[in-house]
Amino acid sequence: MYQVSKTRRLILIAILAAISTILMIFPTIPMFGGFMKLDFSIVIVLIGMYLLNIKGALTILLLRSVLKVLLFNSGVADWVGMPMNIIAMTVFISVIWLFTNKNQGLRIKNYVFGAFLGTLA
């Protein structure tokens, strides 16, 4: 992890939140029709976690959720589903952060174990 000035940190958070919001709009894989939906926006939040820290990742998570509700609101499903998505992703990211933060680097073994426990949590 490298040191980032406050302005660059804020710009990075804004750019990653915007990319993550765009990825939330298209959650369907075309060849499977409408029944299989994946949320690829979490990948951007995880990238933000490694570039910044857990606080930056949670800021990106909250910003992308607020942008999704304000710009692309689909009714009651967003008002009920978005808080649950925030809670689930916060738990997932926090567990991964606990296992990968100790060694100050991306170790595949720790990341896979953290992702497995995060999924269970």
C-alpha positions as CSV (number, residue, x, y, z in Angstrom):
1,M,0.0,0.0,0.0
2,Y,1.4,3.4,-0.9
3,Q,0.8,6.9,0.5
4,V,-1.8,8.9,-1.3
5,S,-2.6,12.6,-0.8
6,K,-6.1,13.5,0.3
7,T,-7.0,15.0,-3.1
8,R,-5.8,11.9,-5.0
9,R,-7.5,9.6,-2.5
10,L,-10.8,11.5,-2.9
11,I,-10.6,11.4,-6.7
12,L,-9.7,7.7,-6.7
13,I,-12.7,6.9,-4.4
14,A,-15.0,8.9,-6.7
15,I,-13.7,7.2,-9.9
16,L,-14.0,3.7,-8.4
17,A,-17.5,4.4,-7.0
18,A,-18.6,5.6,-10.5
19,I,-17.2,2.5,-12.2
20,S,-18.8,0.3,-9.5
21,T,-22.2,2.0,-10.1
22,I,-22.0,1.4,-13.8
23,L,-21.2,-2.3,-13.2
24,M,-24.3,-2.5,-10.9
25,I,-26.5,-1.5,-13.8
26,F,-25.6,-4.5,-15.9
27,P,-25.8,-7.5,-13.5
28,T,-27.0,-10.1,-16.1
29,I,-24.9,-12.4,-18.1
30,P,-26.5,-12.3,-21.6
31,M,-26.1,-16.0,-22.4
32,F,-28.0,-17.1,-19.3
33,G,-31.0,-14.9,-19.8
34,G,-32.5,-12.9,-16.9
35,F,-32.3,-15.5,-14.1
36,M,-28.6,-15.4,-13.4
37,K,-27.4,-12.1,-12.0
38,L,-23.9,-11.3,-10.8
39,D,-22.7,-8.2,-9.0
40,F,-19.3,-7.4,-10.5
41,S,-19.2,-4.1,-8.6
42,I,-17.7,-5.8,-5.6
43,V,-14.5,-6.4,-7.6
44,I,-14.0,-2.6,-7.9
45,V,-14.6,-2.2,-4.1
46,L,-12.0,-4.9,-3.5
47,I,-9.6,-3.1,-5.7
48,G,-10.3,0.1,-3.7
49,M,-9.6,-1.9,-0.5
50,Y,-6.1,-2.9,-1.7
51,L,-5.3,0.5,-3.2
52,L,-6.5,2.5,-0.2
53,N,-7.7,0.7,2.9
54,I,-10.9,-0.6,4.5
55,K,-12.2,2.9,5.1
56,G,-11.8,3.8,1.5
57,A,-13.5,0.5,0.4
58,L,-16.5,1.1,2.6
59,T,-16.7,4.7,1.3
60,I,-16.8,3.3,-2.3
61,L,-19.4,0.8,-1.2
62,L,-21.7,3.5,0.3
63,L,-21.2,5.9,-2.6
64,R,-22.0,3.3,-5.3
65,S,-25.1,2.3,-3.3
66,V,-26.4,5.8,-2.9
67,L,-25.7,6.5,-6.6
68,K,-27.6,3.4,-7.6
69,V,-30.6,4.4,-5.6
70,L,-30.6,8.0,-6.7
71,L,-29.9,7.5,-10.4
72,F,-31.3,4.1,-11.3
73,N,-34.0,3.4,-8.7
74,S,-36.2,0.5,-9.6
75,G,-38.8,0.9,-6.8
76,V,-39.2,-1.1,-3.6
77,A,-36.6,-3.7,-4.6
78,D,-33.9,-1.1,-4.3
79,W,-35.2,0.4,-1.0
80,V,-35.2,-3.1,0.6
81,G,-32.4,-4.8,-1.2
82,M,-29.7,-2.0,-1.1
83,P,-29.4,-1.9,2.7
84,M,-29.1,-5.7,2.8
85,N,-26.5,-5.5,0.0
86,I,-24.5,-2.9,2.0
87,I,-24.6,-5.1,5.2
88,A,-23.6,-8.2,3.3
89,M,-20.8,-6.6,1.4
90,T,-19.5,-4.8,4.5
91,V,-19.2,-8.2,6.3
92,F,-17.6,-9.8,3.2
93,I,-15.0,-7.0,2.8
94,S,-14.2,-6.8,6.5
95,V,-13.5,-10.5,6.8
96,I,-11.2,-10.4,3.7
97,W,-9.5,-7.3,5.2
98,L,-8.8,-9.1,8.5
99,F,-7.0,-12.0,6.7
100,T,-5.1,-10.0,4.1
101,N,-4.1,-6.9,6.1
102,K,-1.7,-8.8,8.5
103,N,1.0,-9.6,5.9
104,Q,0.8,-6.2,4.1
105,G,0.6,-7.8,0.6
106,L,-1.5,-9.9,-1.6
107,R,-1.0,-13.4,-0.6
108,I,-3.2,-15.7,-2.5
109,K,-3.6,-18.2,0.3
110,N,-4.8,-15.6,2.8
111,Y,-7.0,-14.0,0.2
112,V,-8.7,-17.3,-0.7
113,F,-9.2,-18.2,2.9
114,G,-10.6,-14.7,3.7
115,A,-12.9,-14.9,0.7
116,F,-14.1,-18.3,1.8
117,L,-14.8,-17.2,5.4
118,G,-16.3,-13.9,4.1
119,T,-18.7,-15.9,1.9
120,L,-19.7,-18.0,4.9
121,A,-20.2,-15.0,7.1
